[in-house]
Amino acid sequence: MNALTPAANILIVDDMLDNLQLLSALLTAQGYRVRAVQSGDRAVVDARARPPDLILLDIMMPGMNGYEVCRLIKADDRLRQIPIIFLSARTDAADKVEAFVCGGVDYITKPFDVSEVIVRVECQLRMSRLQQKLQQEVLDRLAAQTQLQALNQELEARVADRTAELQVRHQELINLQARLEAALEKEHSLNLLMSQLLETISHEFSTPLSIINTATQMLKLNRSQNRLQNDDRCFHMISSSVSRISQTLKNTLTLTTAESSAIQFCPEQIDLDKLCQTIISGWKLPPQSPHQLEFISPDQRDTAVSVDVTLFQQLLTNLLQNAIRFSPQGGTVQLELWIEPDQCVLQVRDRGIGIPAAEQTDVFKQFYRASNANSVPGTPGVGLGLAVAQWIVRLHRGTIAIESELGQGTTVTVTLPKFHA
């Protein structure tokens, strides 16, 4: 037995008992495992029950002939790969063609030569095993290719996931860097603001403190000389100077608190008309002041508005102080209030020196003073009033605007929503 066909299983189909015995003995001697049947029906049943490695098939048999047996076997998916060698006494070319057409791989004519049968059987078994090996290699390669494709897809998915994760992390780093830069910029801005405030406060407080000192000395002198009639003027100088220092401190505190985002905004529903009247009636003008304060109240019953009372008082005080300060010739400083369905509007109007048109948006900047501000004696200012006013208005989700004409006066219009959600 050839080493390439170890213990091959061969099915012999022939209705002649002598042929079966001869072929069985011959192939068994070669080391093959041999089964023999004498009819086509038995051959099909046996092949289906135990598929052989090769079939030696006679053509001329009673009942089902060899061609029919071959067709049935080749029609079965489990058996179609089994090589079939036909054995027949027929030598016509048509018979041989029919054998190959129905699926045979070889054709041996009877009487057959023993050595020929052995060689042909061995050759077909070798070819069959090589073909099976090749098919298995193809299947293995396809399986490996499929596995490789799956691995590639998994790898691509992992790379895509990792890339997406890295992109998210990268964006987080960008956002973190942006927040860090914003925090550093805010800290720098706050430090710069504090430095400017300290310098400004130092400069701004010197004048009212000097006035307080002078007024105090004048009071002492008046008392020593019994000139008490001038006391009211001295007391007003002290009071106005203290008010000026107090307002500067309020503006400074508000601005620094706003920059550090630590401000407490506490709106409450109040009667805005009464609040404005309280502020106006409590305002103390100096003796023989050339100014007059006028409040135009709305002819409406419902003047309830939601505002932060402390901040609103600071807002209105800044606007009124500016109007009085920059109206050196006196005249009426007018506060007008009217209520609309969803908002309230305040206007502070003076007949003062006005603001240059090109600077009317700049006056809301911190520490900015209009180029003609120094033309009014005794009004150094720090350039914080309108900056704080604008910040308070924005905190209330409102708007503030200026209309001004040089030498004619200024009107500041504040619009606030009536209520906050």
Secondary structure as a PSIPRED ss2 file (coil, helix, strand):
# PSIPRED VFORMAT (PSIPRED V4.0)

   1 M C   1.000  0.000  0.000
   2 N C   1.000  0.000  0.000
   3 A C   1.000  0.000  0.000
   4 L C   1.000  0.000  0.000
   5 T C   1.000  0.000  0.000
   6 P C   1.000  0.000  0.000
   7 A C   1.000  0.000  0.000
   8 A C   1.000  0.000  0.000
   9 N E   0.000  0.000  1.000
  10 I E   0.000  0.000  1.000
  11 L E   0.000  0.000  1.000
  12 I E   0.000  0.000  1.000
  13 V E   0.000  0.000  1.000
  14 D C   1.000  0.000  0.000
  15 D C   1.000  0.000  0.000
  16 M C   1.000  0.000  0.000
  17 L H   0.000  1.000  0.000
  18 D H   0.000  1.000  0.000
  19 N H   0.000  1.000  0.000
  20 L H   0.000  1.000  0.000
  21 Q H   0.000  1.000  0.000
  22 L H   0.000  1.000  0.000
  23 L H   0.000  1.000  0.000
  24 S H   0.000  1.000  0.000
  25 A H   0.000  1.000  0.000
  26 L H   0.000  1.000  0.000
  27 L H   0.000  1.000  0.000
  28 T H   0.000  1.000  0.000
  29 A H   0.000  1.000  0.000
  30 Q C   1.000  0.000  0.000
  31 G C   1.000  0.000  0.000
  32 Y C   1.000  0.000  0.000
  33 R E   0.000  0.000  1.000
  34 V E   0.000  0.000  1.000
  35 R E   0.000  0.000  1.000
  36 A E   0.000  0.000  1.000
  37 V E   0.000  0.000  1.000
  38 Q C   1.000  0.000  0.000
  39 S C   1.000  0.000  0.000
  40 G H   0.000  1.000  0.000
  41 D H   0.000  1.000  0.000
  42 R H   0.000  1.000  0.000
  43 A H   0.000  1.000  0.000
  44 V H   0.000  1.000  0.000
  45 V H   0.000  1.000  0.000
  46 D H   0.000  1.000  0.000
  47 A H   0.000  1.000  0.000
  48 R H   0.000  1.000  0.000
  49 A H   0.000  1.000  0.000
  50 R C   1.000  0.000  0.000
  51 P C   1.000  0.000  0.000
  52 P C   1.000  0.000  0.000
  53 D C   1.000  0.000  0.000
  54 L E   0.000  0.000  1.000
  55 I E   0.000  0.000  1.000
  56 L E   0.000  0.000  1.000
  57 L E   0.000  0.000  1.000
  58 D E   0.000  0.000  1.000
  59 I C   1.000  0.000  0.000
  60 M C   1.000  0.000  0.000
  61 M C   1.000  0.000  0.000
  62 P C   1.000  0.000  0.000
  63 G C   1.000  0.000  0.000
  64 M C   1.000  0.000  0.000
  65 N C   1.000  0.000  0.000
  66 G H   0.000  1.000  0.000
  67 Y H   0.000  1.000  0.000
  68 E H   0.000  1.000  0.000
  69 V H   0.000  1.000  0.000
  70 C H   0.000  1.000  0.000
  71 R H   0.000  1.000  0.000
  72 L H   0.000  1.000  0.000
  73 I H   0.000  1.000  0.000
  74 K H   0.000  1.000  0.000
  75 A H   0.000  1.000  0.000
  76 D C   1.000  0.000  0.000
  77 D C   1.000  0.000  0.000
  78 R C   1.000  0.000  0.000
  79 L C   1.000  0.000  0.000
  80 R C   1.000  0.000  0.000
  81 Q C   1.000  0.000  0.000
  82 I C   1.000  0.000  0.000
  83 P C   1.000  0.000  0.000
  84 I E   0.000  0.000  1.000
  85 I E   0.000  0.000  1.000
  86 F E   0.000  0.000  1.000
  87 L E   0.000  0.000  1.000
  88 S E   0.000  0.000  1.000
  89 A C   1.000  0.000  0.000
  90 R C   1.000  0.000  0.000
  91 T C   1.000  0.000  0.000
  92 D C   1.000  0.000  0.000
  93 A H   0.000  1.000  0.000
  94 A H   0.000  1.000  0.000
  95 D H   0.000  1.000  0.000
  96 K H   0.000  1.000  0.000
  97 V H   0.000  1.000  0.000
  98 E H   0.000  1.000  0.000
  99 A H   0.000  1.000  0.000
 100 F H   0.000  1.000  0.000
 101 V H   0.000  1.000  0.000
 102 C C   1.000  0.000  0.000
 103 G C   1.000  0.000  0.000
 104 G C   1.000  0.000  0.000
 105 V C   1.000  0.000  0.000
 106 D E   0.000  0.000  1.000
 107 Y E   0.000  0.000  1.000
 108 I E   0.000  0.000  1.000
 109 T E   0.000  0.000  1.000
 110 K C   1.000  0.000  0.000
 111 P C   1.000  0.000  0.000
 112 F C   1.000  0.000  0.000
 113 D C   1.000  0.000  0.000
 114 V H   0.000  1.000  0.000
 115 S H   0.000  1.000  0.000
 116 E H   0.000  1.000  0.000
 117 V H   0.000  1.000  0.000
 118 I H   0.000  1.000  0.000
 119 V H   0.000  1.000  0.000
 120 R H   0.000  1.000  0.000
 121 V H   0.000  1.000  0.000
 122 E H   0.000  1.000  0.000
 123 C H   0.000  1.000  0.000
 124 Q H   0.000  1.000  0.000
 125 L H   0.000  1.000  0.000
 126 R H   0.000  1.000  0.000
 127 M H   0.000  1.000  0.000
 128 S H   0.000  1.000  0.000
 129 R H   0.000  1.000  0.000
 130 L H   0.000  1.000  0.000
 131 Q H   0.000  1.000  0.000
 132 Q H   0.000  1.000  0.000
 133 K H   0.000  1.000  0.000
 134 L H   0.000  1.000  0.000
 135 Q H   0.000  1.000  0.000
 136 Q H   0.000  1.000  0.000
 137 E H   0.000  1.000  0.000
 138 V H   0.000  1.000  0.000
 139 L H   0.000  1.000  0.000
 140 D H   0.000  1.000  0.000
 141 R H   0.000  1.000  0.000
 142 L H   0.000  1.000  0.000
 143 A H   0.000  1.000  0.000
 144 A H   0.000  1.000  0.000
 145 Q H   0.000  1.000  0.000
 146 T H   0.000  1.000  0.000
 147 Q H   0.000  1.000  0.000
 148 L H   0.000  1.000  0.000
 149 Q H   0.000  1.000  0.000
 150 A H   0.000  1.000  0.000
 151 L H   0.000  1.000  0.000
 152 N H   0.000  1.000  0.000
 153 Q H   0.000  1.000  0.000
 154 E H   0.000  1.000  0.000
 155 L H   0.000  1.000  0.000
 156 E H   0.000  1.000  0.000
 157 A H   0.000  1.000  0.000
 158 R H   0.000  1.000  0.000
 159 V H   0.000  1.000  0.000
 160 A H   0.000  1.000  0.000
 161 D H   0.000  1.000  0.000
 162 R H   0.000  1.000  0.000
 163 T H   0.000  1.000  0.000
 164 A H   0.000  1.000  0.000
 165 E H   0.000  1.000  0.000
 166 L H   0.000  1.000  0.000
 167 Q H   0.000  1.000  0.000
 168 V H   0.000  1.000  0.000
 169 R H   0.000  1.000  0.000
 170 H H   0.000  1.000  0.000
 171 Q H   0.000  1.000  0.000
 172 E H   0.000  1.000  0.000
 173 L H   0.000  1.000  0.000
 174 I H   0.000  1.000  0.000
 175 N H   0.000  1.000  0.000
 176 L H   0.000  1.000  0.000
 177 Q H   0.000  1.000  0.000
 178 A H   0.000  1.000  0.000
 179 R H   0.000  1.000  0.000
 180 L H   0.000  1.000  0.000
 181 E H   0.000  1.000  0.000
 182 A H   0.000  1.000  0.000
 183 A H   0.000  1.000  0.000
 184 L H   0.000  1.000  0.000
 185 E H   0.000  1.000  0.000
 186 K H   0.000  1.000  0.000
 187 E H   0.000  1.000  0.000
 188 H H   0.000  1.000  0.000
 189 S H   0.000  1.000  0.000
 190 L H   0.000  1.000  0.000
 191 N H   0.000  1.000  0.000
 192 L H   0.000  1.000  0.000
 193 L H   0.000  1.000  0.000
 194 M H   0.000  1.000  0.000
 195 S H   0.000  1.000  0.000
 196 Q H   0.000  1.000  0.000
 197 L H   0.000  1.000  0.000
 198 L H   0.000  1.000  0.000
 199 E H   0.000  1.000  0.000
 200 T H   0.000  1.000  0.000
 201 I H   0.000  1.000  0.000
 202 S H   0.000  1.000  0.000
 203 H H   0.000  1.000  0.000
 204 E H   0.000  1.000  0.000
 205 F H   0.000  1.000  0.000
 206 S H   0.000  1.000  0.000
 207 T H   0.000  1.000  0.000
 208 P H   0.000  1.000  0.000
 209 L H   0.000  1.000  0.000
 210 S H   0.000  1.000  0.000
 211 I H   0.000  1.000  0.000
 212 I H   0.000  1.000  0.000
 213 N H   0.000  1.000  0.000
 214 T H   0.000  1.000  0.000
 215 A H   0.000  1.000  0.000
 216 T H   0.000  1.000  0.000
 217 Q H   0.000  1.000  0.000
 218 M H   0.000  1.000  0.000
 219 L H   0.000  1.000  0.000
 220 K H   0.000  1.000  0.000
 221 L H   0.000  1.000  0.000
 222 N H   0.000  1.000  0.000
 223 R H   0.000  1.000  0.000
 224 S H   0.000  1.000  0.000
 225 Q C   1.000  0.000  0.000
 226 N C   1.000  0.000  0.000
 227 R C   1.000  0.000  0.000
 228 L H   0.000  1.000  0.000
 229 Q H   0.000  1.000  0.000
 230 N H   0.000  1.000  0.000
 231 D H   0.000  1.000  0.000
 232 D H   0.000  1.000  0.000
 233 R H   0.000  1.000  0.000
 234 C H   0.000  1.000  0.000
 235 F H   0.000  1.000  0.000
 236 H H   0.000  1.000  0.000
 237 M H   0.000  1.000  0.000
 238 I H   0.000  1.000  0.000
 239 S H   0.000  1.000  0.000
 240 S H   0.000  1.000  0.000
 241 S H   0.000  1.000  0.000
 242 V H   0.000  1.000  0.000
 243 S H   0.000  1.000  0.000
 244 R H   0.000  1.000  0.000
 245 I H   0.000  1.000  0.000
 246 S H   0.000  1.000  0.000
 247 Q H   0.000  1.000  0.000
 248 T H   0.000  1.000  0.000
 249 L H   0.000  1.000  0.000
 250 K H   0.000  1.000  0.000
 251 N H   0.000  1.000  0.000
 252 T H   0.000  1.000  0.000
 253 L H   0.000  1.000  0.000
 254 T H   0.000  1.000  0.000
 255 L H   0.000  1.000  0.000
 256 T H   0.000  1.000  0.000
 257 T H   0.000  1.000  0.000
 258 A H   0.000  1.000  0.000
 259 E H   0.000  1.000  0.000
 260 S C   1.000  0.000  0.000
 261 S C   1.000  0.000  0.000
 262 A C   1.000  0.000  0.000
 263 I C   1.000  0.000  0.000
 264 Q C   1.000  0.000  0.000
 265 F C   1.000  0.000  0.000
 266 C C   1.000  0.000  0.000
 267 P C   1.000  0.000  0.000
 268 E E   0.000  0.000  1.000
 269 Q E   0.000  0.000  1.000
 270 I E   0.000  0.000  1.000
 271 D E   0.000  0.000  1.000
 272 L H   0.000  1.000  0.000
 273 D H   0.000  1.000  0.000
 274 K H   0.000  1.000  0.000
 275 L H   0.000  1.000  0.000
 276 C H   0.000  1.000  0.000
 277 Q H   0.000  1.000  0.000
 278 T H   0.000  1.000  0.000
 279 I H   0.000  1.000  0.000
 280 I H   0.000  1.000  0.000
 281 S H   0.000  1.000  0.000
 282 G C   1.000  0.000  0.000
 283 W C   1.000  0.000  0.000
 284 K C   1.000  0.000  0.000
 285 L C   1.000  0.000  0.000
 286 P C   1.000  0.000  0.000
 287 P C   1.000  0.000  0.000
 288 Q C   1.000  0.000  0.000
 289 S C   1.000  0.000  0.000
 290 P C   1.000  0.000  0.000
 291 H E   0.000  0.000  1.000
 292 Q E   0.000  0.000  1.000
 293 L E   0.000  0.000  1.000
 294 E E   0.000  0.000  1.000
 295 F E   0.000  0.000  1.000
 296 I E   0.000  0.000  1.000
 297 S C   1.000  0.000  0.000
 298 P C   1.000  0.000  0.000
 299 D C   1.000  0.000  0.000
 300 Q C   1.000  0.000  0.000
 301 R C   1.000  0.000  0.000
 302 D C   1.000  0.000  0.000
 303 T C   1.000  0.000  0.000
 304 A E   0.000  0.000  1.000
 305 V E   0.000  0.000  1.000
 306 S E   0.000  0.000  1.000
 307 V E   0.000  0.000  1.000
 308 D C   1.000  0.000  0.000
 309 V H   0.000  1.000  0.000
 310 T H   0.000  1.000  0.000
 311 L H   0.000  1.000  0.000
 312 F H   0.000  1.000  0.000
 313 Q H   0.000  1.000  0.000
 314 Q H   0.000  1.000  0.000
 315 L H   0.000  1.000  0.000
 316 L H   0.000  1.000  0.000
 317 T H   0.000  1.000  0.000
 318 N H   0.000  1.000  0.000
 319 L H   0.000  1.000  0.000
 320 L H   0.000  1.000  0.000
 321 Q H   0.000  1.000  0.000
 322 N H   0.000  1.000  0.000
 323 A H   0.000  1.000  0.000
 324 I H   0.000  1.000  0.000
 325 R H   0.000  1.000  0.000
 326 F C   1.000  0.000  0.000
 327 S C   1.000  0.000  0.000
 328 P C   1.000  0.000  0.000
 329 Q C   1.000  0.000  0.000
 330 G C   1.000  0.000  0.000
 331 G E   0.000  0.000  1.000
 332 T E   0.000  0.000  1.000
 333 V E   0.000  0.000  1.000
 334 Q E   0.000  0.000  1.000
 335 L E   0.000  0.000  1.000
 336 E E   0.000  0.000  1.000
 337 L E   0.000  0.000  1.000
 338 W E   0.000  0.000  1.000
 339 I E   0.000  0.000  1.000
 340 E C   1.000  0.000  0.000
 341 P C   1.000  0.000  0.000
 342 D C   1.000  0.000  0.000
 343 Q E   0.000  0.000  1.000
 344 C E   0.000  0.000  1.000
 345 V E   0.000  0.000  1.000
 346 L E   0.000  0.000  1.000
 347 Q E   0.000  0.000  1.000
 348 V E   0.000  0.000  1.000
 349 R E   0.000  0.000  1.000
 350 D C   1.000  0.000  0.000
 351 R C   1.000  0.000  0.000
 352 G C   1.000  0.000  0.000
 353 I C   1.000  0.000  0.000
 354 G C   1.000  0.000  0.000
 355 I C   1.000  0.000  0.000
 356 P C   1.000  0.000  0.000
 357 A H   0.000  1.000  0.000
 358 A H   0.000  1.000  0.000
 359 E H   0.000  1.000  0.000
 360 Q C   1.000  0.000  0.000
 361 T C   1.000  0.000  0.000
 362 D H   0.000  1.000  0.000
 363 V H   0.000  1.000  0.000
 364 F H   0.000  1.000  0.000
 365 K C   1.000  0.000  0.000
 366 Q C   1.000  0.000  0.000
 367 F C   1.000  0.000  0.000
 368 Y C   1.000  0.000  0.000
 369 R C   1.000  0.000  0.000
 370 A C   1.000  0.000  0.000
 371 S C   1.000  0.000  0.000
 372 N C   1.000  0.000  0.000
 373 A H   0.000  1.000  0.000
 374 N H   0.000  1.000  0.000
 375 S H   0.000  1.000  0.000
 376 V C   1.000  0.000  0.000
 377 P C   1.000  0.000  0.000
 378 G C   1.000  0.000  0.000
 379 T C   1.000  0.000  0.000
 380 P C   1.000  0.000  0.000
 381 G C   1.000  0.000  0.000
 382 V C   1.000  0.000  0.000
 383 G C   1.000  0.000  0.000
 384 L C   1.000  0.000  0.000
 385 G H   0.000  1.000  0.000
 386 L H   0.000  1.000  0.000
 387 A H   0.000  1.000  0.000
 388 V H   0.000  1.000  0.000
 389 A H   0.000  1.000  0.000
 390 Q H   0.000  1.000  0.000
 391 W H   0.000  1.000  0.000
 392 I H   0.000  1.000  0.000
 393 V H   0.000  1.000  0.000
 394 R H   0.000  1.000  0.000
 395 L H   0.000  1.000  0.000
 396 H C   1.000  0.000  0.000
 397 R C   1.000  0.000  0.000
 398 G C   1.000  0.000  0.000
 399 T E   0.000  0.000  1.000
 400 I E   0.000  0.000  1.000
 401 A E   0.000  0.000  1.000
 402 I E   0.000  0.000  1.000
 403 E E   0.000  0.000  1.000
 404 S E   0.000  0.000  1.000
 405 E E   0.000  0.000  1.000
 406 L C   1.000  0.000  0.000
 407 G C   1.000  0.000  0.000
 408 Q C   1.000  0.000  0.000
 409 G E   0.000  0.000  1.000
 410 T E   0.000  0.000  1.000
 411 T E   0.000  0.000  1.000
 412 V E   0.000  0.000  1.000
 413 T E   0.000  0.000  1.000
 414 V E   0.000  0.000  1.000
 415 T E   0.000  0.000  1.000
 416 L E   0.000  0.000  1.000
 417 P E   0.000  0.000  1.000
 418 K C   1.000  0.000  0.000
 419 F C   1.000  0.000  0.000
 420 H C   1.000  0.000  0.000
 421 A C   1.000  0.000  0.000
